[in-house]
Amino acid sequence: MQGIREIADIVKQNNNFVITSHVNPDGDSLGCELALAHFLRKIGKSATILNHNETPKFYEFLDKRNELIKFHPDLHKDIILNTDVIFVVDTNQSDRLRSLEKPVLQSKAIKVIIDHHLEAGDFADFYLIDSEATSTAEILYKFLLSMDNDIIDYDIAHPLYTAIMTDTGSFRFPRTDIETHQIIAHLLHFGVDPTEVYSKVYESWTLGRMRLLGEVLDTAKTEYDGKLAYIVCSQKMFDATGTTEVETDNFTNYPMSIEGVQIGLLFNELDDGIKISFRSKGDIPVNELAKEFGGGGHKNAAGARLFGVKLEEIVKEVIMKAQKYV
Ligand SMILES: [Mn+2]
């Protein structure tokens, strides 16, 4: 991987590190933050993790030492401005840092991105990107081993395992391969318990989330001879079930599980706009479709956010434009 040596030197030559990731953090972003912070402390550095959002409930088990800190400008802005290095993991777009974007861009710290998404933005100094990797965690794993072959322990393996498990949909998404399983096998050597991790992430639903899923599935429709399926989640449903957007994590898998579906869509109506999640099978570049709405992502998984638009109208428009992809 390009950049691996330069970034290793940056780690060796500096002492204070801030680690952050994208809005609405997921298993990959949180797992990478914690693994990287633990690694840095293990080699004698100081590391602070700052996130735009609070940690979702079902990922709190990863954070036994309360290291995942919700960013407050008054309390934490100076940490970002005065640190030596800022690591941004699992995104390469500065606007996805939300409330951290401004201080990160203002900071004179060396900015390093570790990520597996396409079309990197250009706000950082160094990039460690592999868009073929299942997860940022896979890239981070290789980076950590390149620095020290013996560095991995339970506290690094546990969040990395969680990150890879969640970003591969429990080891079934297309880019899961021999190497992924080899990395997982290695991580299991350090005492990670697959049953525990799966149960903490996927079997810790609230009743509200279950009811939200029920309401969302009720909206399922297909188009184009069953090749496209979509579901819609409205603000009313969030209110009625006492849930928030984070709890729609993985809902996109449901339209994809209808036989014959090649494109699956989830429309989320949020306070300030509409979030669309795009999924596809095989060679359908759903990131191109996302791009038509100002979004982006991977070939088989992408997203877009639109502001100042009506839910019903945007649903119609996306489905119309999806026709040439099915
Ligand atoms: Mn990821």
Residues whose N, C-alpha, C, O or C-beta is under 5 A from the ligand:
A	BS01	MN	D28 D90 S135 T136 D167
